[in-house]
Amino acid sequence: MADYSFQDAKTIINELCKKAEGDGFPTRESFMDVIEANPDLAVQGYNAFCKIFLWNEASIRLYGYREDEAVNQDLTELVIPAEMRPFARDMISIGVRTGKMPDASACDLLTASGDFVTVYSGHLVFQWDNATTPEFYCIDLPIKTEGE
């Protein structure tokens, strides 16, 4: 998996977030088509209780957890550093109520080995097919850190 420059990762993630906000993914299939066409895009799908239901191949490469190790786990416990967990849970609660998530940004997340990986991360909320509860997606690209 390639590391992206900060600017390239920001552009890619922000374009996807903007498209999602503008109803650019009217169906789950339309979103999945874009994800599958971008093999470096690590995508984690999770519900309002932070339980992971989607963990793609790029997430395996980036975070080091196999799909069967990640699915049904709490996303905040798996990759979010302890000091960021309360904020992450609060943002998901707000997302459930409002359908809005925080703006995309760079952050350091945890890998299976306990190391940090710097990513540019965006967050999407969808309610397809008149669903009563939203689906959340985190989309991440690894970015080069200073000195690399």
N, C-alpha and C positions, 0 to 999 in steps of 0.2 A: 504494500500500500504506500503510495507516494505521500510525502508531506507537501502541503500546499503553502504558497505564500499567504500571509495574513489577508492581503487584498483579494487574491483569487478566491480563497475560501469564503471570505465575507461576501463577495459578489455572488457566488453560486448559492450560498445559503439564503441570502437576502432575497434573491430572485425567486427562489422556491417559496419562501414565506410570503412574499408579496402576491405571488400567483395563488397561493392557498387562501389568503385573505380576500382576494377578488373572485372567489368561487371558481378558480381555474381548475379545480379538481372536483367535478360534479359527482364522481363516483369513486369508490375505493379502487376499482380497476384502473381508472385514469391516473390515480396517484401511484399505484404499484407499477404501472408501465414506466413512469418517469424514474422511479427508484431502480428498477431493473436495468434501465438504460444507463445508469450512473453507478458502476460497480465499486467506486471508492466511497460512496456515500453510506456511512454507517447509520442505520435507521433502527430505532427501538420504538415499537408500538406498545402502549400501556393504557390501562384503564384509570378511572377516577380514584382507585385505591392504590395506584402505583404498581399494579401487577402487570408484568411484561407478558404480552401475547405475541409479539413479533420481534425477532432478533435476526437480522440478516447476515449474510456472509461477511460483509464489510465490518459489522459490529464484532464478529468473531475475531477477525484479523486485528482490529483496533484495540479491543478490550481484553482479548484472550480467553473469554468464556465461550464454551460450545453452546449451541442453541439449547440443548437439553439442560444445561446448567443455568441458563438465563431465564427461559420461559417459566412463568408463574412465580418468579422472584420479584421482590420489591426493587424497582429501578433505583430509588433513592439509596437503598442499602447497598446495592451492587456497585455503582460507579460514582456516586456523589460523595465527596469528602464529608466527614462528620460535621464539620463546622458549617457546611452549606445545606445540610439536610432540612433544617427547619424552614429556611427560605424556600427550598425546592417544594416542600410539601405545601407551604402557604400559597405558592404560585399555582400549583395544581388545583388547590381548593378554589382559588379565584377563577381559574380557567373553567372549572365545572360550573360555577355560577354565571360567568360572563361570556364564556367562549373566547376569551382573550388570554394570551400568554405574553410573558416579557419579550422584549426585543432580543433578537439574536445577538450573541456576543462570544468573545473568546473566554475560555475557562480551562482550568486544570481538573481533569477527572481521573478516577482510579482505574487501574487495570487489574486483572486477576492476580498478577504477581505483587500487587500493592504499590507499584510505581505510578507516577503521574504521567498523563499524556495531555498535551495542550491541544485543544480542539476549538474550532469555531462552531458554535452550536445554535441551532434554531429550533423552535417549538411550534407545533401545529395542532390545531383542534378541529376535528371534523364531527359532524352529526349527519351521516349519510342515511338515506332510506327512512327518514322520519324516526330515527333512533331516539329513545328516551334518555340515553346517556351518551356523552361524547367519547370519542376515541382520541387519544393523544399520541403524537409522534414527536420524537426527538430526532433531529437529523444533524449529524456531526461530520466534519472533515478535519483530519489532523493538520495542524499548521506548524511550520518551522518556527522554532524559538530562536531567540538571539544567539549568535555564535554558531549556528548550524550552517 
